[in-house]
């Protein structure tokens, strides 16, 4: 009986750890995106001078993170309640809609990199598309804190 309890406990612990990993991984990607967006938002607002190299490095970082965003891997069934997450249940209720939003983000970040903005006006256009994706996805698929 003792072995059975230990075996069940080990399986439960492994399942909990398996669910914690996607949460940690998706949070790491989101934190990286937030940090990257913040690093160039002052340029978009005109608070810092336009720097094409800095902008392109940031856009490439956003695109790299976007391409890592695998909905099935990062949002498996059961990960909506395990751990400290602000992911909305809508992700699992409307997985197709969430996937569509992720695909749009991937396409827009790739497009921004391809555009390789050479001036502030072009950068604002590309940055606006990417930032709009973040805002609309967070509005629809994230639980607001506080």
C-alpha positions in Angstrom: 0.0 0.0 0.0 2.9 2.3 0.9 4.4 1.8 -2.6 1.1 2.5 -4.3 0.8 5.8 -2.4 4.4 6.7 -3.3 3.8 5.8 -6.9 0.7 7.9 -7.1 2.5 10.8 -5.4 5.3 10.6 -7.9 2.9 10.6 -10.8 1.1 13.6 -9.4 4.3 15.5 -8.8 5.5 14.8 -12.3 2.2 16.0 -13.7 2.4 19.2 -11.7 5.9 19.8 -12.9 4.9 19.2 -16.5 2.2 21.8 -16.2 4.5 24.3 -14.5 7.0 24.2 -17.4 4.7 25.6 -20.1 3.5 28.3 -17.7 7.1 29.3 -16.9 8.1 29.1 -20.6 5.2 31.3 -21.8 5.8 33.8 -19.0 9.5 34.0 -19.9 8.5 34.8 -23.6 6.0 37.4 -22.5 8.5 39.1 -20.1 11.1 39.1 -22.9 8.5 40.7 -25.3 7.6 43.3 -22.7 11.2 44.3 -22.1 11.9 44.5 -25.8 8.8 46.6 -26.5 9.7 48.9 -23.7 13.2 49.3 -25.1 11.9 50.8 -28.3 8.6 52.4 -27.2 10.3 55.6 -26.2 11.6 55.8 -29.8 8.1 55.4 -31.2 6.9 58.1 -28.9 9.6 60.5 -30.0 11.2 60.5 -26.5 14.4 59.0 -27.8 16.1 59.5 -31.1 15.5 57.0 -33.9 18.3 54.4 -34.1 17.8 52.0 -37.0 20.2 49.4 -35.6 18.6 49.4 -32.1 15.1 49.1 -33.7 16.1 46.3 -35.9 17.7 44.3 -33.1 14.6 44.8 -31.0 12.2 43.8 -33.9 14.3 40.7 -34.5 14.1 39.8 -30.8 10.3 40.1 -30.9 10.1 38.0 -34.0 12.4 35.3 -32.5 10.1 35.2 -29.5 7.0 35.2 -31.6 8.2 32.2 -33.6 8.8 30.3 -30.4 5.1 30.8 -29.4 3.6 27.4 -30.0 0.0 27.4 -28.6 -0.2 23.7 -28.2 3.1 23.4 -26.3 2.7 26.6 -24.2 -1.0 26.3 -23.4 -1.7 22.6 -23.0 -5.0 21.5 -21.4 -4.7 21.8 -17.7 -2.2 24.6 -17.6 -4.9 27.2 -17.2 -5.1 26.5 -13.5 -1.6 25.2 -12.5 0.7 27.9 -11.1 0.6 31.7 -11.1 -0.9 32.6 -14.4 -3.0 35.4 -15.9 -3.9 33.4 -19.0 -7.7 33.7 -19.5 -9.9 30.6 -19.7 -10.9 32.1 -23.1 -7.6 30.6 -24.5 -8.9 27.1 -24.0 -12.5 28.0 -24.8 -11.5 29.6 -28.2 -8.2 28.0 -29.1 -8.8 28.7 -32.8 -9.3 32.4 -32.1 -6.2 32.5 -29.8 -4.1 30.7 -32.5 -5.3 33.2 -35.1 -4.1 36.1 -32.8 -0.8 34.4 -32.3 -0.4 33.8 -36.1 -1.1 37.5 -36.7 1.5 38.5 -34.2 4.0 36.1 -35.8 3.3 37.5 -39.3 3.4 41.1 -38.2 6.7 40.7 -36.3 8.2 39.0 -39.3 6.9 41.7 -41.6 8.4 44.4 -39.3 11.8 42.7 -39.5 11.5 42.4 -43.3 10.6 46.1 -43.6 13.8 47.0 -41.7 12.5 50.5 -40.8 15.0 53.1 -42.0 13.3 56.1 -40.5 11.0 57.0 -37.6 7.8 57.2 -39.7 8.3 53.7 -41.1 9.2 52.4 -37.7 6.1 53.9 -36.1 3.9 52.0 -38.7 5.6 48.7 -38.0 5.8 49.2 -34.2 2.1 50.2 -34.2 1.1 46.9 -35.9 3.1 44.8 -33.5 2.0 46.7 -30.4 -1.6 46.6 -31.5 -1.4 42.8 -31.6 -0.1 42.7 -28.0 -2.8 45.0 -26.7 -5.7 43.2 -28.5 -4.5 39.7 -27.5 -4.0 40.8 -23.9 -7.5 42.3 -23.9 -9.1 39.2 -25.2 -7.0 36.4 -23.7 -5.4 37.7 -20.4 -6.9 38.2 -17.0 -6.2 41.7 -15.7 -4.3 41.8 -12.4 -5.6 43.8 -9.5 
